Amino acid sequence: MRFSVLGFRFPVQVGGGRRRRLLLVAALAAAALPAALLLGVVPPAPPATPAGATVTELLDGLRVALPQEPVAAPEFKLDGVDGRPISLADLRGRLVFLNFWATWCKPCRREMPAMERLYRAYRDRGLAVVAVNFREPQAPVKAFLEEMGLTFATPLDLDGTVTRTYGVRGLPATFLVDRDGKILWKAQGAREWDSPNGRGYFDRVLAAGPR
């Protein structure tokens, strides 16, 4: 079973029950975009991953979708909340955790602290966290970031063009882009990104260092 992102068919790389839940989420998001954007998707928490888990098991625990073939991440350049431009091309050579969100999205708000912890834990090892805000002006976004103590890059997608280019149908949505600009996986809905699954995965994928 597969669903489409950026015109590519993604097989769902999870077990039976999780597969049905993710397919249902994808179907609902496609049928009701406004509701999905407003409410977000909050998948149930995964079980703890035992020590010594494989990368495949860690990804299964994170409930992500993998592309059948390499998918180039669409390039973009947006102004950040601080006014400085942020470009995907400028991050080539780093692993990019690319998130789409909005301040009014409750699941987005819930996952932001975990994203900040992930960023602080791995930024010196080659991880860039880029949280693209969906169609909100600078002032409320800046106030939210300051309130939450968030320090990762936050470009403003004021007209929603970049969000649409990535085929985002519900918030939050996350893509992991490798050092060569290819999408490794997509996650729909909020996650506890610094969970044992998350830390275990990023420990492994960043251990190789820049190519």
C-alpha positions in Angstrom: 0.0 0.0 0.0 1.3 3.5 -0.9 0.3 7.2 -0.8 1.6 10.0 -2.9 3.8 12.9 -1.9 5.5 15.3 -4.4 4.1 13.1 -7.2 6.0 10.0 -5.9 4.3 6.9 -4.4 5.4 6.2 -0.9 5.1 2.7 0.5 4.0 2.7 4.1 6.9 1.0 6.0 5.0 0.1 9.2 3.2 -3.0 10.5 -0.4 -4.0 10.2 -2.3 -1.8 12.7 0.0 1.2 12.2 -0.3 0.8 8.4 -4.1 1.0 8.6 -3.9 4.1 10.8 -1.5 5.9 8.5 -3.5 5.1 5.4 -6.6 6.4 7.2 -4.8 9.6 8.1 -3.6 10.1 4.4 -7.2 9.5 3.1 -8.8 11.9 5.6 -6.1 14.6 4.9 -6.7 14.3 1.1 -10.5 14.5 1.6 -10.6 17.4 4.1 -7.6 19.7 3.7 -9.0 22.6 5.7 -9.9 20.4 8.7 -6.5 18.7 8.5 -4.7 22.0 8.5 -6.7 23.2 11.4 -6.6 20.2 13.7 -3.4 18.5 12.6 -2.8 14.7 13.1 -1.7 13.2 16.3 -0.7 9.6 15.9 -0.6 7.4 19.0 2.7 7.2 20.9 4.9 4.3 19.7 6.2 1.6 22.1 9.7 2.0 23.5 12.4 0.6 21.2 14.7 -1.9 22.8 18.4 -1.2 23.0 20.3 -2.5 19.9 17.4 -1.8 17.5 18.2 -1.7 13.8 17.7 1.4 11.7 14.6 -0.2 10.2 13.2 -0.9 13.6 13.9 2.7 14.7 12.1 4.1 11.6 9.2 1.8 12.2 9.0 3.2 15.7 8.9 6.7 14.3 6.2 5.7 11.8 7.6 7.4 8.8 7.0 6.8 5.1 9.9 6.0 2.8 10.1 6.8 -1.0 10.4 3.9 -3.4 13.2 5.8 -5.2 15.3 8.9 -4.5 13.2 12.1 -4.4 14.9 15.4 -4.8 13.7 17.9 -2.2 12.3 21.0 -3.9 14.6 24.0 -3.5 13.3 27.1 -1.7 14.5 30.4 -0.4 12.4 32.3 2.2 13.0 35.0 4.7 13.4 33.8 8.2 11.5 35.3 11.2 14.6 37.4 11.9 14.6 38.8 8.3 17.6 36.8 7.1 17.1 34.5 4.1 17.0 30.8 4.5 17.8 28.5 1.6 17.7 24.8 1.4 20.7 24.9 -1.0 22.8 26.7 1.7 22.3 23.7 3.9 23.7 21.2 1.5 26.1 18.9 3.3 24.0 18.8 6.5 21.1 16.6 7.4 18.0 18.8 7.3 15.0 18.1 9.5 12.3 20.1 7.5 9.1 20.7 9.4 5.9 22.5 8.3 3.8 24.1 11.0 1.6 27.0 12.3 1.1 28.6 15.6 -2.7 27.7 15.6 -1.9 24.0 15.1 -2.1 22.3 18.5 -0.1 19.2 17.5 2.6 21.5 16.0 2.8 23.3 19.3 3.1 20.1 21.3 6.0 18.7 19.2 8.1 21.9 19.1 9.8 21.4 22.5 11.0 17.9 21.3 12.3 19.5 18.1 14.2 22.1 20.0 15.8 19.4 22.2 16.7 17.4 19.1 18.2 20.4 17.5 20.4 21.3 20.6 21.5 17.7 20.9 22.6 17.2 17.3 23.3 20.6 15.7 27.0 20.3 16.3 26.9 16.9 14.6 25.5 18.1 11.3 21.7 18.4 11.9 19.9 21.5 10.7 16.3 22.0 11.9 14.2 24.2 9.6 10.6 24.8 10.7 8.7 26.5 7.8 5.7 28.5 9.1 2.6 28.3 7.0 1.1 31.7 6.0 1.5 33.7 9.2 3.0 37.2 9.6 6.3 37.7 11.4 5.0 39.2 14.7 2.9 36.3 16.0 5.5 33.7 14.9 8.3 35.6 16.6 6.3 36.0 19.8 5.6 32.2 19.8 9.2 31.3 19.3 10.3 33.6 22.1 7.6 32.2 24.4 8.6 28.6 23.7 12.4 29.3 23.7 12.8 27.9 20.2 16.1 28.7 18.5 16.1 26.7 15.2 15.6 28.3 11.8 12.1 29.5 11.1 11.4 30.7 7.5 8.0 32.3 6.7 6.0 30.8 3.9 3.7 33.8 3.7 1.8 32.7 0.6 2.0 29.0 1.2 3.8 28.3 -2.0 6.6 26.1 -0.5 4.2 24.2 1.6 2.1 23.4 -1.4 5.2 22.5 -3.4 6.0 19.8 -0.8 2.5 18.4 -1.1 1.7 19.1 2.5 -2.0 18.4 3.2 -2.0 18.6 7.0 0.1 20.1 9.8 2.5 19.3 11.1 4.4 17.5 8.4 8.1 16.6 8.5 10.6 15.6 5.9 14.2 14.5 6.4 16.5 15.7 3.7 19.9 14.1 3.3 23.2 15.8 2.8 22.8 15.6 -1.0 19.3 17.1 -1.0 17.3 13.9 -1.3 14.2 13.2 0.8 14.9 10.2 3.1 11.4 10.0 4.6 8.2 11.9 5.5 6.2 11.9 8.7 2.6 13.2 8.9 1.5 14.4 12.3 3.3 15.2 15.6 6.1 13.0 17.1 8.2 13.1 20.2 11.3 13.6 18.1 13.8 13.1 20.9 12.3 9.8 22.0 14.5 6.7 22.2 13.5 6.0 18.6 14.4 9.5 17.5 17.7 9.7 19.3 18.6 6.2 18.3 17.9 7.0 14.7 19.8 10.3 14.6 22.7 8.8 16.4 23.1 6.3 13.7 22.5 8.4 10.6 24.8 11.3 11.8 27.5 8.9 12.9 28.8 8.6 9.4 29.5 12.4 9.2 29.5 14.5 6.0 30.1 12.7 2.8 
